[in-house]
Amino acid sequence: MGWGTWIFIFVMSGVAVAAESAPPSGWRFPTEHDYKDGWTEYRDMFPVPFHVAGDFNGDGLIDHAWILIRQGGDGYGLFVFLGRRNSEPQIVKLFAEDECCAQRYALVLVPPGRHKTFCGQRADCSQGEPRSVTLKHPGFEFMTLGTASGLYYWSPLAKGFRSITVSD
């Protein structure tokens, strides 16, 4: 394997998680040493809170969503590694924050189907705000542990990820 490509295998709680690429420059995959605060408190519910995998864009390849930690300082980011045939995954940065702490958040895989949005769970919605979204492929929630969450899903029209609030 060349230095740019390597297999990262993370074994935790009997679950093996793999990504076929190194993280982007300046970022790192979480390790056992990062389990503190919310990741420790909610570990029974979310044994691996920083990673989910599924075919998010419907191309038949497995994609990986990660909460990555900034190297050498505070900060975290949400990244998706889109699977590609015969090459390293395409890395999509959904957002990055320079503040502490990744351990306040978790990822949860969301199956295809119809899902109510935050608007759909209350009476007052902003104009144009959908009451639900229908996923043809899996998506994932990025949640603030114990409170709000946003649903990330692939939009074929936009050829990228979209997000919508599902709880507050």
C-alpha positions in Angstrom: 0.0 0.0 0.0 1.2 3.5 -0.8 1.4 6.1 1.9 -1.8 7.8 0.7 -3.8 4.6 0.9 -4.1 2.3 3.9 -6.7 0.3 5.7 -7.7 1.8 9.0 -9.5 -0.8 11.2 -11.0 0.3 14.4 -12.1 -2.4 16.8 -14.3 -1.3 19.6 -16.9 -3.2 21.7 -16.6 -6.1 19.3 -17.5 -3.9 16.3 -15.0 -3.6 13.4 -15.3 -0.3 11.5 -13.2 0.3 8.4 -12.5 3.2 6.1 -10.3 2.7 3.0 -8.6 6.1 3.2 -6.7 8.2 5.6 -8.6 11.2 7.0 -8.1 14.6 5.4 -5.0 16.5 6.4 -5.4 18.1 9.8 -8.0 15.5 11.0 -7.9 12.2 12.7 -10.3 9.3 13.4 -11.5 9.1 17.0 -9.9 6.5 19.2 -10.7 4.8 22.5 -8.9 7.7 24.3 -11.6 10.0 22.9 -14.4 8.3 24.9 -15.4 10.9 27.5 -18.3 13.1 28.4 -21.3 12.3 26.2 -19.6 9.4 24.4 -19.1 7.7 27.8 -22.5 8.7 29.2 -24.4 7.4 26.1 -22.1 4.5 25.2 -24.8 1.9 25.9 -27.1 3.6 23.3 -24.3 4.5 20.8 -21.4 2.1 21.1 -19.6 3.8 18.1 -21.1 7.3 18.1 -18.8 8.8 15.5 -19.4 6.5 12.6 -22.2 5.0 10.4 -22.1 3.3 7.0 -24.6 2.8 4.2 -25.1 3.4 0.5 -26.1 7.1 1.0 -26.0 8.1 -2.7 -27.5 4.9 -4.2 -24.5 3.9 -6.4 -24.3 0.4 -4.9 -21.1 1.2 -2.9 -20.8 1.6 0.9 -20.2 5.1 2.1 -19.0 6.1 5.6 -20.0 9.2 7.7 -17.5 10.1 10.4 -17.2 12.7 13.1 -13.5 13.4 12.9 -11.4 15.3 15.4 -9.1 18.1 14.5 -5.4 17.3 15.1 -3.5 19.4 17.6 -6.4 21.4 19.0 -10.1 21.7 19.6 -12.5 21.1 16.8 -14.5 18.4 15.1 -16.1 18.0 11.7 -18.6 15.9 9.9 -17.2 14.1 6.8 -18.6 11.5 4.4 -16.3 9.1 2.6 -18.1 8.2 -0.6 -17.2 4.8 -1.9 -15.7 4.6 -5.4 -14.6 1.7 -7.5 -10.9 1.2 -8.0 -9.8 4.4 -6.1 -9.8 6.0 -2.8 -13.2 7.3 -1.5 -14.2 10.9 -2.3 -14.2 12.8 0.9 -17.0 15.3 1.4 -16.7 17.8 4.3 -20.2 18.7 5.4 -19.1 21.1 8.1 -16.3 21.7 10.6 -16.2 23.6 13.9 -13.2 25.0 15.8 -14.8 24.5 19.2 -14.8 21.7 21.7 -16.2 18.9 21.8 -17.0 16.1 19.4 -18.2 14.1 22.4 -21.4 16.1 22.5 -22.6 14.5 19.2 -23.4 11.2 17.7 -24.3 9.7 14.3 -27.3 7.4 13.8 -28.1 5.5 10.6 -31.6 6.4 9.2 -33.2 3.8 6.9 -34.9 4.6 3.6 -38.6 5.6 3.9 -40.7 8.6 4.9 -39.5 10.6 7.9 -41.2 13.5 9.7 -39.2 16.7 10.0 -39.3 19.0 13.0 -41.8 21.0 11.0 -44.0 17.9 10.7 -44.0 17.4 14.4 -45.4 20.9 15.2 -48.2 23.1 14.0 -46.2 26.2 12.9 -43.9 25.8 9.9 -42.0 28.3 7.9 -43.2 28.7 4.3 -41.7 26.0 2.1 -40.5 23.9 5.0 -41.3 20.2 4.4 -43.3 18.3 6.9 -41.5 15.1 5.9 -38.8 13.8 3.6 -38.8 10.5 1.8 -35.4 8.8 1.5 -34.8 6.4 -1.3 -31.5 5.4 0.3 -30.2 5.5 3.9 -29.3 8.8 5.5 -27.9 9.6 8.9 -28.8 11.9 11.8 -26.2 14.1 13.4 -27.5 14.6 16.9 -26.6 16.7 19.8 -26.7 14.0 22.6 -29.9 14.4 24.6 -31.4 17.1 22.4 -31.6 18.2 18.8 -30.8 16.3 15.5 -30.5 17.0 11.9 -31.1 14.5 9.1 -28.5 14.3 6.3 -29.4 12.7 3.1 -28.3 12.5 -0.5 -30.1 14.6 -3.1 -29.8 13.3 -6.6 -31.0 16.7 -8.0 -28.3 18.6 -6.0 -25.8 15.8 -6.5 -24.8 16.4 -2.8 -26.0 16.1 0.7 -28.9 18.1 2.1 -29.9 18.4 5.8 -33.1 19.2 7.6 -33.9 19.5 11.3 -35.8 16.5 12.7 -35.9 17.3 16.4 -35.1 20.3 18.6 
